[in-house]
Amino acid sequence: MSKERKYKSFELLKRFLPYYKKYTPTLLIDLICASLTTVCEIVLPLIMREITNAGINDIAILTVRYVLRIGLLYFVLRIIDSAAYYYMAYVGHVMGTKIETDMRRDAYAHLHKLSDTYFNNTKVGQIMGRITNDLFDVTEFSHHCPEEFLIAGIKGIISFIILLNINIPLTIIIFIIIPIMVIICKGLNRRMRETFRNQRVMIGELNARIEDSLLGQKVVKAFANEDVERAKFETDNQNFFSIKKLSYRFMGAFSTTTRMFDGIMYATVVIAGSLFLIDGQINAGDLVAYLLYVTTFIATVRRIIEFSEQFQRGMTGIERFLQIMDADIEIFDEPDAIALEHPKGDIEFKNVSFEYPDDHNRVFTGLNLTVKSGEKIAFVGPSGGGKTTLCNLLPRFYDVTDGEILLDGKNIKQYTLKSLRDSIGMVQQDVYLFSGTVYENISYGKPGASLEEVIEAAKKAGAHEFISELKDGYDTYVGERGVKLSGGQKQRISIARVFLKNPPIIILDEATSALDNESEFAVAKSLAKLSEGRTTITIAHRLSTIRRSDRIMVLTDDGIVEEGTHEELLTLKGIYYRFYEMANELN
């Protein structure tokens, strides 16, 4: 996979802020609540200052009524503080979860717009990590980030003003220390951000390794390579441990630095404050209030610094989210694209050239081909000649490099992707069945189809009989990727899916090459029925499946080198004839 872009913090925040728009009222109330909790916290040192000065200067002021009035005021403030904190802890977190949900929805939708090139170069484990684990941290970030900075701002400004009013020289000494702490912590923050980014990448690699090994567990067992897989996993597991260990090292250094500066500021207040008290520049009540405010201020600084870990995790999550969102959509609807309605199925490849965009491997150049509506054509040829690639160009899984493909006389780029792909049905060698029931997999061809429609499609595909014999019939769970069914059964379900879709154009990509003779015969009958009255393009290694095609083309690195019916190509005694002879020898 190519090196991914890194973003500056300002850009990450700028791209993230629009997600707050839907929840502006909730955010504003949350910030008001954060302000209330801050005010309640700041009032306590003022109360203690007032009581201390009164006790030293005029003890008569400290009546029971006076103390109870102050106590009642503080109790009311704590009730307000508790209600505000509940809103922040509950509604604020729900807001963060909603933002996380919105981002995951956007990422998932964007992934479905990306071309095959992206998925060819990106591990599924990495993608899964980005739209699950990485966005978990965004919940906490989106909720706490505005609160923490607002609370820090209010406490910092008010504390600074009050501290200046109490004693200017002592305040200046304290605030000289803070920039030094910030500079040191900023460097550690940068290292933490890098380790968190690497940690997320390694989690993706670990997920990809687990997924690859578990999905291929039959191959692992067949070759008795459990020890090999364990060794691979252990390597990735240890790499993840090393990265996580490094992140804790920086977190430890970060926490130690902040605690050290806490001690320096406390020592400064105690020593300098005591000297000022001796010199008469500050009274006892003011020193108590000063110490409490410094405690509040230091706690705020420490809270912000400790939040920076969560902040960096959140920023890393946003960055990896944006790396998905900024992946180029290579296949898209043109601005003036129209819906393809009532397609006939006339196809023309005009001087088409194609090379894969990631490695620029050229597959063919200047290819010309015309397929009439309802015609059945077939491609044969050596592996790597571009047969499957040619079929992937029609539904625009890739776009041509040069030339154009016409459908019913118009460039396929003039049609919307949905309407174009709705008009094409594909049956491939590597059948993909979703984890679910037989009914759910067949009805995928027509979402919302009734059971009667699904059964009719299964009958046409020759699948109804074996489905009826399954334990739960059409409600039978097929397992992940259809592992509970045989190859022939999976293939017939995929054909039933296309029957239900009922498209005018069919692409059969080596649909029987992996089947045994009995299954091939059953599937071939289904495919013959599926092809009736439709424009059909077949790719086959087994020549017996294409003998009745209207035209057979031999596709090699040099393009289409032979073309004709089965009988005509045998007469030529060229490449097709050699393929036919080799097939007979194998039989």
C-alpha positions as CSV (number, residue, x, y, z in Angstrom):
1,M,0.0,0.0,0.0
2,S,1.3,3.5,-0.8
3,K,2.4,5.8,1.9
4,E,-0.6,7.5,3.4
5,R,-0.9,11.2,3.9
6,K,-0.3,12.8,7.3
7,Y,-2.3,15.8,8.4
8,K,-1.6,18.9,10.5
9,S,-3.7,19.3,13.7
10,F,-5.4,22.4,12.3
11,E,-6.5,20.6,9.2
12,L,-7.8,17.7,11.2
13,L,-9.9,20.0,13.5
14,K,-11.2,22.0,10.5
15,R,-12.4,18.8,8.8
16,F,-13.9,17.4,12.0
17,L,-15.8,20.5,13.2
18,P,-18.7,20.2,10.7
19,Y,-19.8,17.0,12.5
20,Y,-20.9,19.2,15.4
21,K,-23.4,21.1,13.2
22,K,-26.3,18.7,13.7
23,Y,-25.8,18.8,17.5
24,T,-25.1,22.5,18.0
25,P,-27.9,22.9,20.7
26,T,-26.7,19.9,22.6
27,L,-23.1,21.2,22.4
28,L,-24.0,24.7,23.6
29,I,-26.0,23.3,26.6
30,D,-23.0,21.0,27.4
31,L,-20.6,24.0,27.3
32,I,-23.0,26.0,29.6
33,C,-23.0,23.1,32.0
34,A,-19.2,22.9,31.8
35,S,-19.1,26.6,32.7
36,L,-21.4,26.1,35.7
37,T,-19.3,23.3,37.1
38,T,-16.2,25.5,36.7
39,V,-17.8,28.5,38.5
40,C,-18.9,26.2,41.3
41,E,-15.4,25.0,41.7
42,I,-13.9,28.5,41.6
43,V,-16.2,29.9,44.3
44,L,-14.8,27.6,47.1
45,P,-11.4,29.4,47.4
46,L,-13.2,32.7,47.6
47,I,-15.5,31.4,50.4
48,M,-12.4,30.1,52.3
49,R,-10.6,33.4,51.8
50,E,-13.6,35.3,53.2
51,I,-14.0,33.1,56.2
52,T,-10.2,33.0,57.0
53,N,-9.8,36.8,56.8
54,A,-12.9,37.3,58.9
55,G,-11.7,34.9,61.5
56,I,-8.3,36.7,61.7
57,N,-9.4,40.3,61.3
58,D,-12.9,40.4,62.9
59,I,-14.1,37.2,64.6
60,A,-17.5,38.9,65.4
61,I,-18.4,38.6,61.7
62,L,-18.4,34.8,61.9
63,T,-21.9,34.3,63.3
64,V,-23.9,31.1,63.0
65,R,-26.3,32.8,60.6
66,Y,-23.3,34.1,58.5
67,V,-21.7,30.6,58.3
68,L,-25.1,28.9,57.5
69,R,-25.8,31.4,54.8
70,I,-22.5,30.8,53.1
71,G,-22.9,27.1,53.6
72,L,-26.4,27.1,52.0
73,L,-25.0,29.1,49.1
74,Y,-22.3,26.6,48.5
75,F,-24.8,23.7,48.9
76,V,-27.0,25.2,46.2
77,L,-24.0,25.6,44.0
78,R,-23.1,22.0,44.5
79,I,-26.6,20.9,43.5
80,I,-26.3,23.0,40.3
81,D,-22.8,21.5,39.8
82,S,-24.2,17.9,40.1
83,A,-27.1,18.5,37.7
84,A,-24.7,20.1,35.1
85,Y,-22.2,17.3,35.5
86,Y,-24.9,14.7,34.9
87,Y,-25.8,16.4,31.7
88,M,-22.2,16.4,30.6
89,A,-21.6,12.8,31.6
90,Y,-24.8,11.5,29.9
91,V,-26.0,13.7,27.1
92,G,-22.5,14.9,26.3
93,H,-21.3,11.3,25.8
94,V,-24.4,10.4,23.7
95,M,-23.6,13.4,21.5
96,G,-20.0,12.0,21.1
97,T,-21.5,8.6,20.2
98,K,-23.8,10.1,17.6
99,I,-20.8,11.9,16.0
100,E,-18.9,8.6,16.0
101,T,-21.9,6.9,14.3
102,D,-22.2,9.6,11.7
103,M,-18.5,9.3,10.9
104,R,-18.7,5.5,10.6
105,R,-21.7,5.8,8.3
106,D,-19.8,8.3,6.1
107,A,-16.7,6.1,6.0
108,Y,-18.7,3.0,5.2
109,A,-20.6,4.8,2.4
110,H,-17.3,6.1,1.0
111,L,-15.7,2.7,1.0
112,H,-18.5,1.4,-1.3
113,K,-17.7,4.2,-3.8
114,L,-14.0,3.2,-4.1
115,S,-12.7,1.1,-7.0
116,D,-11.2,-2.3,-6.9
117,T,-7.8,-0.7,-7.0
118,Y,-8.2,0.6,-3.4
119,F,-9.2,-2.8,-2.0
120,N,-6.4,-4.5,-4.0
121,N,-3.9,-2.4,-2.1
122,T,-5.5,-2.1,1.4
123,K,-5.9,-4.9,3.9
124,V,-9.4,-5.5,5.1
125,G,-8.1,-5.7,8.7
126,Q,-6.8,-2.1,8.4
127,I,-10.1,-0.9,7.0
128,M,-12.0,-2.7,9.8
129,G,-9.7,-1.0,12.4
130,R,-10.3,2.4,11.0
131,I,-14.1,2.2,11.1
132,T,-14.4,0.5,14.5
133,N,-11.5,0.9,17.0
134,D,-10.2,4.2,15.7
135,L,-13.6,5.9,15.9
136,F,-14.1,4.7,19.5
137,D,-11.6,7.3,20.6
138,V,-13.4,10.0,18.6
139,T,-16.4,9.6,20.9
140,E,-14.4,10.7,24.0
141,F,-12.6,13.3,21.9
142,S,-15.7,15.0,20.5
143,H,-17.3,15.2,23.9
144,H,-14.4,16.1,26.1
145,C,-12.4,18.3,23.8
146,P,-14.7,21.4,23.8
147,E,-15.4,20.9,27.5
148,E,-11.8,20.6,28.6
149,F,-10.6,23.6,26.7
150,L,-13.5,25.8,27.8
151,I,-13.0,24.8,31.5
152,A,-9.3,25.4,31.2
153,G,-9.9,28.8,29.6
154,I,-12.3,29.9,32.3
155,K,-10.3,28.6,35.2
156,G,-7.0,29.9,33.7
157,I,-8.3,33.4,33.1
158,I,-10.3,33.8,36.3
159,S,-7.5,32.2,38.4
160,F,-4.9,34.5,36.8
161,I,-7.0,37.6,37.5
162,I,-7.7,36.7,41.1
163,L,-4.1,35.7,41.7
164,L,-2.9,39.0,40.3
165,N,-5.3,40.8,42.6
166,I,-3.9,38.9,45.6
167,N,-0.2,39.2,44.8
168,I,1.4,40.3,41.5
169,P,5.0,39.3,42.1
170,L,4.1,35.8,43.2
171,T,1.8,35.3,40.2
172,I,4.5,36.4,37.8
173,I,6.9,33.9,39.3
174,I,4.3,31.1,38.9
175,F,3.4,32.0,35.3
176,I,7.1,32.1,34.3
177,I,7.2,28.4,35.0
178,I,4.2,27.4,32.9
179,P,5.7,28.2,29.4
180,I,8.7,26.1,30.2
181,M,6.4,23.2,31.1
182,V,4.4,23.7,27.9
183,I,7.5,23.6,25.7
184,I,8.7,20.3,27.2
185,C,5.3,18.7,27.1
186,K,4.7,19.8,23.5
187,G,7.8,17.7,22.4
188,L,6.5,14.7,24.3
189,N,3.0,15.2,22.8
190,R,4.4,15.0,19.3
191,R,6.2,11.7,20.1
192,M,3.0,10.4,21.7
193,R,1.0,11.3,18.5
194,E,3.4,9.3,16.4
195,T,3.4,6.2,18.6
196,F,-0.4,6.3,18.7
197,R,-0.5,6.4,14.9
198,N,1.9,3.5,14.6
199,Q,-0.1,1.6,17.2
200,R,-3.3,2.0,15.2
201,V,-1.5,0.8,12.0
202,M,-0.2,-2.2,13.9
203,I,-3.6,-3.1,15.3
204,G,-4.8,-3.1,11.6
205,E,-1.9,-5.4,10.7
206,L,-2.7,-7.7,13.6
207,N,-6.4,-7.8,12.6
208,A,-5.4,-8.5,9.0
209,R,-3.1,-11.4,10.1
210,I,-5.9,-13.0,12.2
211,E,-8.5,-12.6,9.5
212,D,-6.2,-14.0,6.8
213,S,-5.2,-17.0,9.0
214,L,-8.7,-17.9,10.2
215,L,-10.3,-17.5,6.7
216,G,-7.6,-19.8,5.3
217,Q,-7.7,-22.2,8.2
218,K,-8.5,-25.2,6.0
219,V,-5.4,-24.5,3.9
220,V,-3.4,-24.1,7.1
221,K,-4.5,-27.5,8.4
222,A,-4.1,-29.2,5.0
223,F,-0.4,-28.2,4.9
224,A,0.0,-28.7,8.7
225,N,1.3,-25.2,8.9
226,E,-0.2,-24.2,12.3
227,D,3.3,-23.6,13.6
228,V,4.1,-21.3,10.7
229,E,0.9,-19.3,11.3
230,R,1.6,-19.0,15.0
231,A,5.1,-17.8,14.2
232,K,3.8,-15.1,11.9
233,F,1.2,-14.1,14.4
234,E,3.8,-13.9,17.2
235,T,5.9,-11.6,15.1
236,D,3.0,-9.2,14.6
237,N,1.9,-9.6,18.2
238,Q,5.4,-8.7,19.5
239,N,5.6,-5.7,17.1
240,F,2.4,-4.5,18.6
241,F,3.7,-5.0,22.1
242,S,6.8,-3.0,21.3
243,I,4.9,-0.1,19.9
244,K,2.5,-0.1,22.9
245,K,5.4,-0.3,25.3
246,L,6.9,2.7,23.6
247,S,3.7,4.6,23.9
248,Y,3.6,3.9,27.7
249,R,7.2,5.1,27.9
250,F,6.2,8.5,26.5
251,M,3.0,8.6,28.6
252,G,5.1,7.9,31.7
253,A,7.6,10.6,30.8
254,F,4.7,13.0,30.1
255,S,3.1,12.3,33.5
256,T,6.4,12.5,35.4
257,T,7.2,15.9,33.8
258,T,3.8,17.3,34.8
259,R,4.1,16.0,38.3
260,M,7.6,17.5,38.6
261,F,6.4,20.9,37.5
262,D,3.4,20.6,39.9
263,G,5.9,20.2,42.7
264,I,8.0,23.1,41.5
265,M,4.9,25.4,41.5
266,Y,3.7,24.3,44.9
267,A,7.2,24.7,46.4
268,T,7.4,28.2,44.9
269,V,4.0,29.2,46.4
270,V,4.9,27.8,49.8
271,I,8.4,29.3,50.0
272,A,7.7,32.7,48.2
273,G,4.3,33.0,49.8
274,S,5.7,32.5,53.3
275,L,8.4,35.1,52.7
276,F,5.8,37.6,51.5
277,L,3.7,36.8,54.6
278,I,6.7,37.5,56.8
279,D,7.3,40.7,54.9
280,G,3.6,41.7,55.3
281,Q,3.0,41.8,51.5
282,I,0.2,39.2,51.9
283,N,-2.2,38.3,54.7
284,A,-3.0,34.7,55.9
285,G,-6.5,34.6,54.3
286,D,-5.1,35.7,51.0
287,L,-2.3,33.1,51.2
288,V,-4.8,30.3,51.8
289,A,-7.0,31.5,48.9
290,Y,-3.8,31.9,46.8
291,L,-2.8,28.3,47.6
292,L,-6.3,27.0,46.8
293,Y,-6.4,28.9,43.5
294,V,-2.9,27.7,42.6
295,T,-4.1,24.2,43.4
296,T,-7.1,24.7,41.2
297,F,-4.9,26.2,38.4
298,I,-2.3,23.4,38.6
299,A,-5.1,20.8,38.6
300,T,-6.5,22.4,35.5
301,V,-3.1,22.5,33.8
302,R,-2.6,18.8,34.8
303,R,-6.0,17.9,33.5
304,I,-5.4,19.5,30.1
305,I,-2.0,17.9,29.9
306,E,-3.4,14.5,30.8
307,F,-6.3,15.1,28.4
308,S,-3.6,15.5,25.7
309,E,-3.3,11.7,25.6
310,Q,-7.0,11.4,24.9
311,F,-6.7,14.3,22.5
312,Q,-3.9,12.6,20.6
313,R,-5.8,9.4,20.4
314,G,-8.8,11.2,19.1
315,M,-6.7,13.2,16.5
316,T,-5.2,9.9,15.4
317,G,-8.6,8.4,14.9
318,I,-9.7,11.4,12.9
319,E,-6.6,11.3,10.8
320,R,-7.1,7.6,9.9
321,F,-10.8,8.3,9.2
322,L,-9.8,11.1,6.8
323,Q,-7.3,8.8,5.1
324,I,-10.4,6.7,4.1
325,M,-12.5,9.8,3.2
326,D,-9.7,11.3,1.1
327,A,-9.1,8.1,-0.9
328,D,-9.9,9.0,-4.5
329,I,-13.2,7.9,-5.9
330,E,-12.0,6.8,-9.4
331,I,-15.3,5.4,-10.6
332,F,-18.1,7.9,-10.3
333,D,-21.2,9.3,-12.1
334,E,-20.6,12.0,-14.6
335,P,-22.5,15.3,-13.8
336,D,-24.9,14.7,-16.8
337,A,-25.3,10.9,-16.3
338,I,-28.7,9.5,-17.1
339,A,-30.5,6.4,-15.9
340,L,-30.3,3.4,-18.3
341,E,-33.9,2.5,-19.0
342,H,-35.1,-0.6,-20.9
343,P,-31.6,-1.6,-22.2
344,K,-31.5,-3.8,-25.2
345,G,-27.9,-5.2,-24.7
346,D,-26.0,-4.0,-27.8
347,I,-22.4,-3.7,-26.7
348,E,-19.4,-2.2,-28.5
349,F,-15.8,-1.9,-27.5
350,K,-14.2,0.9,-29.6
351,N,-10.4,1.0,-29.7
352,V,-10.2,0.1,-26.0
353,S,-6.9,0.1,-24.1
354,F,-6.5,-0.6,-20.4
355,E,-3.8,-0.7,-17.8
356,Y,-4.2,-1.1,-14.1
357,P,-3.9,2.3,-12.4
358,D,-1.7,1.1,-9.4
359,D,1.0,-0.8,-11.3
360,H,0.4,0.5,-14.8
361,N,0.4,-3.1,-16.1
362,R,-1.0,-2.8,-19.6
363,V,-3.5,-5.6,-20.4
364,F,-4.6,-4.8,-24.0
365,T,-4.4,-2.0,-26.5
366,G,-6.8,-0.9,-29.2
367,L,-9.4,-3.6,-28.7
368,N,-12.4,-3.6,-30.9
369,L,-15.5,-5.8,-30.4
370,T,-19.2,-5.7,-31.2
371,V,-21.8,-7.8,-29.5
372,K,-25.4,-7.7,-30.7
373,S,-28.4,-7.8,-28.4
374,G,-29.2,-11.4,-27.4
375,E,-26.0,-12.7,-28.8
376,K,-23.9,-15.3,-26.9
377,I,-20.2,-14.8,-27.2
378,A,-17.4,-16.5,-25.4
379,F,-13.7,-15.8,-24.6
380,V,-10.9,-18.3,-24.3
381,G,-7.2,-17.9,-24.1
382,P,-4.2,-18.2,-21.8
383,S,-4.3,-16.9,-18.3
384,G,-3.3,-13.2,-18.0
385,G,-4.7,-12.5,-21.5
386,G,-7.3,-10.0,-20.1
387,K,-10.5,-12.0,-20.3
388,T,-11.7,-11.2,-16.8
389,T,-10.4,-7.7,-17.1
390,L,-12.4,-7.2,-20.2
391,C,-15.6,-8.2,-18.4
392,N,-14.8,-6.0,-15.4
393,L,-14.7,-3.0,-17.7
394,L,-18.4,-3.3,-18.8
395,P,-19.9,-2.7,-15.3
396,R,-17.2,-0.2,-14.7
397,F,-15.3,-1.9,-11.9
398,Y,-12.5,-0.2,-13.7
399,D,-12.6,2.5,-16.3
400,V,-10.8,2.2,-19.7
401,T,-7.5,3.9,-20.1
402,D,-8.3,4.9,-23.8
403,G,-11.2,4.3,-26.1
404,E,-14.8,3.8,-25.1
405,I,-17.4,1.1,-24.4
406,L,-20.8,1.7,-25.8
407,L,-24.1,0.2,-24.6
408,D,-27.1,0.7,-26.8
409,G,-25.1,3.3,-28.7
410,K,-24.0,5.4,-25.8
411,N,-20.8,5.5,-23.8
412,I,-21.4,3.6,-20.6
413,K,-20.0,6.7,-18.7
414,Q,-23.2,8.5,-19.8
415,Y,-25.3,6.2,-17.6
416,T,-25.5,6.3,-13.8
417,L,-23.5,3.5,-12.2
418,K,-26.5,2.1,-10.4
419,S,-28.6,1.8,-13.6
420,L,-25.7,0.4,-15.5
421,R,-24.9,-2.3,-13.0
422,D,-28.6,-3.1,-12.5
423,S,-28.6,-4.1,-16.2
424,I,-25.8,-6.6,-15.8
425,G,-25.8,-9.9,-14.0
426,M,-22.5,-11.7,-13.1
427,V,-21.8,-15.3,-12.2
428,Q,-18.2,-15.8,-11.2
429,Q,-16.0,-18.8,-10.4
430,D,-15.4,-17.6,-6.8
431,V,-18.9,-17.4,-5.5
432,Y,-19.5,-15.1,-2.6
433,L,-22.4,-15.9,-0.3
434,F,-23.1,-13.6,2.6
435,S,-23.4,-14.9,6.1
436,G,-27.2,-15.5,6.4
437,T,-29.9,-17.8,5.1
438,V,-30.4,-19.2,1.6
439,Y,-33.4,-16.9,1.2
440,E,-31.4,-13.8,2.1
441,N,-28.6,-14.7,-0.4
442,I,-31.0,-15.3,-3.3
443,S,-33.1,-12.2,-2.5
444,Y,-29.9,-10.1,-2.7
445,G,-30.6,-10.0,-6.4
446,K,-33.9,-8.2,-5.7
447,P,-34.0,-6.8,-2.2
448,G,-37.5,-7.2,-0.7
449,A,-38.4,-10.1,-3.0
450,S,-41.2,-12.4,-1.8
451,L,-40.5,-16.0,-0.9
452,E,-42.5,-17.1,-4.0
453,E,-40.2,-15.0,-6.2
454,V,-37.2,-16.5,-4.6
455,I,-38.5,-20.0,-5.0
456,E,-39.3,-19.4,-8.7
457,A,-35.7,-18.1,-9.3
458,A,-34.3,-21.1,-7.5
459,K,-36.3,-23.5,-9.7
460,K,-35.0,-21.8,-12.8
461,A,-31.5,-22.2,-11.5
462,G,-32.0,-25.9,-10.7
463,A,-31.5,-25.1,-7.0
464,H,-35.0,-25.6,-5.5
465,E,-34.6,-29.4,-5.1
466,F,-31.5,-29.4,-3.0
467,I,-32.6,-26.3,-1.0
468,S,-35.9,-28.1,-0.1
469,E,-33.8,-31.0,1.3
470,L,-31.8,-28.7,3.6
471,K,-32.7,-28.9,7.3
472,D,-34.5,-25.5,7.3
473,G,-35.1,-25.1,3.6
474,Y,-34.8,-21.5,2.5
475,D,-34.2,-20.5,6.1
476,T,-31.0,-22.6,6.3
477,Y,-28.0,-20.7,7.6
478,V,-25.3,-21.1,4.9
479,G,-22.3,-20.1,7.2
480,E,-19.7,-17.5,6.5
481,R,-19.0,-17.3,2.8
482,G,-21.4,-20.3,2.3
483,V,-19.0,-22.8,3.9
484,K,-21.9,-25.2,4.8
485,L,-22.7,-25.7,1.1
486,S,-20.9,-27.5,-1.7
487,G,-19.3,-25.7,-4.6
488,G,-22.1,-26.7,-7.0
489,Q,-24.8,-25.6,-4.5
490,K,-23.2,-22.2,-3.9
491,Q,-22.9,-21.7,-7.7
492,R,-26.6,-22.5,-8.3
493,I,-27.6,-20.1,-5.5
494,S,-25.6,-17.4,-7.2
495,I,-27.3,-18.2,-10.5
496,A,-30.7,-18.0,-8.8
497,R,-29.7,-14.6,-7.5
498,V,-29.1,-13.4,-11.1
499,F,-32.4,-15.0,-12.3
500,L,-34.2,-13.0,-9.6
501,K,-32.3,-9.8,-10.7
502,N,-33.4,-10.6,-14.3
503,P,-30.9,-8.4,-16.2
504,P,-30.6,-8.1,-20.0
505,I,-26.8,-8.7,-20.0
506,I,-25.1,-11.7,-18.4
507,I,-21.4,-12.2,-17.7
508,L,-20.3,-15.7,-16.8
509,D,-16.7,-15.7,-15.6
510,E,-15.5,-19.3,-15.5
511,A,-18.6,-20.2,-13.6
512,T,-18.1,-24.0,-13.8
513,S,-14.3,-24.3,-13.9
514,A,-14.1,-25.3,-10.2
515,L,-16.9,-27.9,-10.2
516,D,-16.9,-31.6,-10.5
517,N,-18.5,-33.2,-13.6
518,E,-21.9,-33.8,-12.0
519,S,-22.1,-30.3,-10.6
520,E,-20.9,-28.8,-13.8
521,F,-23.6,-30.5,-15.8
522,A,-26.3,-29.3,-13.4
523,V,-24.9,-25.7,-13.4
524,A,-24.4,-25.7,-17.1
525,K,-28.1,-26.5,-17.6
526,S,-29.0,-23.6,-15.3
527,L,-26.6,-21.2,-17.1
528,A,-28.1,-22.2,-20.5
529,K,-31.6,-21.4,-19.2
530,L,-30.2,-18.1,-17.7
531,S,-28.7,-17.1,-21.0
532,E,-31.9,-17.4,-23.1
533,G,-32.9,-14.1,-24.7
534,R,-30.0,-12.2,-23.0
535,T,-26.7,-10.8,-24.3
536,T,-24.2,-13.2,-22.8
537,I,-20.5,-13.0,-22.4
538,T,-18.8,-16.2,-21.2
539,I,-15.2,-16.8,-20.0
540,A,-14.4,-20.4,-19.9
541,H,-11.4,-22.8,-19.6
542,R,-13.6,-25.8,-20.2
543,L,-14.5,-25.6,-23.9
544,S,-17.5,-27.9,-23.5
545,T,-19.4,-25.1,-21.8
546,I,-19.1,-22.7,-24.8
547,R,-19.5,-24.9,-27.9
548,R,-23.0,-23.6,-28.5
549,S,-21.9,-19.9,-28.3
550,D,-22.8,-17.8,-31.4
551,R,-19.1,-16.6,-31.5
552,I,-16.0,-17.7,-29.7
553,M,-13.0,-15.4,-29.5
554,V,-9.4,-16.3,-28.5
555,L,-7.9,-13.4,-26.5
556,T,-4.2,-13.2,-25.9
557,D,-1.6,-10.5,-25.1
558,D,-2.0,-9.5,-28.8
559,G,-5.7,-9.0,-28.5
560,I,-8.4,-11.0,-30.2
561,V,-6.4,-13.3,-32.5
562,E,-9.1,-15.8,-33.6
563,E,-12.9,-15.5,-33.9
564,G,-15.7,-17.7,-35.1
565,T,-18.0,-20.6,-34.1
566,H,-16.7,-23.8,-32.5
567,E,-16.6,-25.6,-35.9
568,E,-15.0,-22.6,-37.7
569,L,-12.2,-22.3,-35.1
570,L,-11.5,-26.0,-35.3
571,T,-11.1,-25.7,-39.0
572,L,-8.5,-23.0,-38.6
573,K,-6.3,-25.4,-36.6
574,G,-4.9,-22.5,-34.6
575,I,-4.8,-21.7,-30.9
576,Y,-8.4,-22.7,-30.2
577,Y,-7.8,-26.0,-32.0
578,R,-4.7,-26.7,-29.7
579,F,-6.8,-25.9,-26.6
580,Y,-9.5,-28.3,-27.9
581,E,-6.9,-31.1,-28.5
582,M,-5.4,-30.6,-25.1
583,A,-8.8,-30.8,-23.5
584,N,-9.5,-34.1,-25.3
585,E,-6.2,-35.5,-24.1
586,L,-7.1,-34.6,-20.5
587,N,-10.5,-36.3,-20.8
